[in-house]
């Protein structure tokens, strides 16, 4: 669950910015003849609702209706007693606390005479919510509107860039200042505490304790002593904006220059203006052999999802303005892992 | 420990597999399709012993106990390969991968759970996939606990107690609410606790409940309420306590006394065979006797306790209209948490194991109003 600092502020996410995002979505809905868009949120899939309203649930679930015109409505199974808290972290839209959010949204649609709506990621929507949303006898027509949402989501603004940069600054700070040692669990707990003390909303630390044996980032329950070289993966959210950073560390002094050269090449690649350029930079002129890479971005309800990867196809073939590039390389027989964000400039409004 | 030796098949998981296979046989179900995400990780954990963090997952559990785990996050899939012995598939398109798996499995009866959370892309093809609602097959298994499972709940409760001592020590004037959480999380991670359900309240009469931290700064006289719910090997235990920054006032002490009385009354009602309703009524009657019956309604409080295990807030919810009977070895928390009109929101509660004659309390902390 989310248990870090959760709060909205005009300085971080101006209401005017949310208004612009909603206006773009409403124009897209209008052009497609849809009466609204329905989006789902829970702690595993909070990103789309957060993008439009600033809100991330700490627990439970909810549905957001963005009508083609008018005010959004957020219906949530969080109890009425926490509606004051929701209001404090969600500056726009009406709030309805109900054990059956989809039924409440269906009622709103009926009140507004909306007969056809788009749904973000329809196939992934919880089955019971869809049944309630369609109303009795399928009164509401629904269709998948994932592509429509993406067309709006992929336009980045200064507010989003600023939050991702802050999240990344915090992640880098935590990964450079933590107390190092050979106890992976202690290192994970120290990194997490530093991020939370600095106001992170959510922190996920995974450690790959021995790169010579596994490619997996483990949680604290499976961690013990680290091997000769190991990797730390920090995923961190700040006011709904997510970033990932991975670093590889060696306890072998002889190996460290080689890792440092790889880190420097990776940092240069991250300075690219897009993920494809960054990946290309890694594949040419990297001091080692890149064995795998992924590009993750927030293009729907997931905070980060794979949109492109080596040896396969991701969920999306277009260019994403903000992404996380992860890479794995073979440095003369030693495995090395890294991840970090690639950010484009915001286009003028 | 490294990735290669991170696969621990716990006695609790072996016991769960046995129970699940028996339940499938009794219900004449060939396969179970179990859904999970980081919010509702319980069903997936039950069937696969994998604690999902990012993305969504589906486990196809066969009657012979074998599992195919579909995960839509590649790093989660890699972790599942390191932590379990299951066949693990990174499925960028979870629905398509699950459909393919079910169709390849042929004409067999499949039950999905928790059905209400299954992706619509699967549920809308339920007939073709021979998919029915299997939620009720697993829910009773989640509520009752095998002795092998109780080991983990006990350990989680012991860590919650130690965590609260850290919380109490850190609750000083000038500390921010999220800094308190950070100190707890530091401790929990260092103990191998992977998850924690935790909300907090800071202040006085204006505080109507608990929520995530908002940046409030603790000051003398504040009531600080919290639910700590560490997760050990998938199993949660919860501790609800209230402290006062500095010395409690007479009014705070007196008001809290009613919550102690209500908790005692609720616990005294617990034993195998009684219903959740009877426990709730015992707690609520105390408030009614003091003329505060209004404050046990949904306007001020959600539940008077709840089951706990692989989910931090599972059935049975302790409410006067819940007729689910308690059974021996059920783990639950009894907590008469609510708003007190004179001092603000107060909490007090302990995780217990239901026994034939009563209960076993898992917390060793005093059920008292603490001060920092």
Interface residues (C-beta under 8 A of the other chain):
Chain A: X1 X2 X3 X4 X5 X6 X7 X42 X43 X44 X45 X58 X59 X60 X61 X79 X80 X81 X82 X84 X85 X88 X122 X123 X124 X125 X126 X127 X128 X129 X130 X185 X186 X188 X189 X190 X192 X193 X196 X197 X199 X203 X204 X205 X206 X208 X209 X210 X213 X214 X215 X216 X217 X218 X219 X220 X221 X222 X223 X224 X225 X227 X233 X235 X294 X302 X303 X304 X305 X306 X309 X312 X313 X314 X315
Chain B: X1 X2 X3 X4 X6 X37 X38 X39 X51 X53 X54 X55 X56 X72 X73 X74 X75 X78 X79 X81 X82 X83 X92 X93 X94 X95 X115 X116 X117 X118 X119 X120 X121 X122 X123 X124 X178 X179 X181 X182 X183 X185 X186 X187 X188 X189 X190 X191 X192 X193 X194 X195 X196 X197 X198 X199 X208 X209 X211 X212 X213 X214 X215 X232 X233 X298 X299 X300 X301 X302
